Amino acid sequence: MTDTFTDASRAIFAKRVLAHVASLSPDGSPNVTPVWVELDGDDVIINTSLGRAKARNLASDPRVAVSLTDPDNPYVAIALRGTVVAFTTDGADEVIDRLAKKYLDVDTYPHRREGEVRVTVRIRPDRIAAQPE
């Protein structure tokens, strides 16, 4: 059974808030990275580049945790555990451009590197906790 986000939680995701994504390295150690984030229904969408640690980790082990804190109220937070249900390069450039619009108010992601391959990661929450509930 999958949890769903409340309207209040969705409002936090709509802000320019950084999410912290925790993935598992091959040796089992955690790796935590701040990322841009959006929701698609109840799925969490992030975008990264192939070759980065979080991309390697999420491709090999779909278990993930995500947390974010309301930038307007540090006592309001969301934490979830979930599973990577999609990992694709299809449309990933459009996703990073959309996130760049949200976070930087620019039409295209300005930090692309030559030869970089973007990947979109879709995370399906299994358990969502919000503070305050």
N, C-alpha and C positions, 0 to 999 in steps of 0.2 A: 504494500500500500504506500502510495506516495503522498506526502504532505503538499499543501498548496499555500501560496502566499496570500496574506491579507492585503487589503487595499492600502493600509498604512505601510506595509513592507514594500509593496510595489512603488509607492511614492518615494521611498528612499532609493530604490534602484534607478528611478528616473532622474535623480540628481547626479551631479558630477562627483560621485563618490568612488573612491578606489576600493576595490575588493581585494582581499588577501586570499590567494588560492594555495592550498596545501596539497602537494602531491607526494608520492613515495618514490624515492630513489631505488635503484636496483638492489642496494644493500639494506633497504628497509628504512633508511633514515628519512626524516621529513625534509621537504623543500618548500618554503613559503615565499610567494612572490606577489607584490601588488600589481593589479591589472585593472584595465578599463573593463566595464561590464554592462550588459543589458539583459533584459528578460525577453523571452519569446514564449508567450503563454506562461507556463510554470517552469520552463527550462532556462537555465542560466547560460548566457553566451559570452565566451571570451575569445580573444584572438591573440595569436603569438606567431613566432617564426619557427619553421622547422630547424632543428639543430639546437635549440635552446633546451636547457635542463627540463623545464616544465613540459615542453612538447614531448621530449623523449619519455619522461616519466608517465605522462597521461596516456601516451600511445601504448605503453607496455603494461600499465596497471591502471584500470579505470576508476579506482577508488579515489575520492577527492573530498576535501572539505573547503568551504568558502565562508568568509566572514566579512562583514562590512559594518561601519558605524555611521550613523546619520551625521553629516558634517555640520548640521545646525544644532545638534543636541547629542553630545558624546555619551549620554546615558541611554540612548536608543540604539540597539544593535540587532543584527541578524546573523545567525550562524547556521550553516547547513552541512550535512553530509550527503553525498550523492555519488552518482556513477556517470562516467563519460559514456554517452550513448551515440555520439557522432564526433568524428575527427576528420575534417575534410579541407582540402585546398580549394574545392569548388566554391566560387563566390566569396572567398576569404578576403580578397582585395577590396571588394565592395563593403564587407563588414568592417574592416579597419578604417575605411574612409568614413563610414557612418559613425563609428565611435570617435574618430577625430573631429567630426562635426560637433558631437555632443560635448567632448572634453576640451577641445581647443578652439572651437568655432571656426574651423577651416574646412574647405570642401574635400581636400585630399590629405591623407596621412603624410606629414612632412619628413618623417624619419626613415623612409625606405632606404635600404642599402642595395647596391647592385647585386643581382643574383638572389636576393632574399625571396623565400617562398613563404607566404603567409598561410596560416591554418586556422580554421575556426573550430572551436571546441564547444560542444553542446553537453551541458551537465544536467542530468535529471535528479532533482532532490529526492532523497529517501526520507530524510528527517530535517525539519525546519524548526528552529527555536528563535524566538524574538524576545528581546528585553526592552521595555516591559511587555509582557504578554497581554 
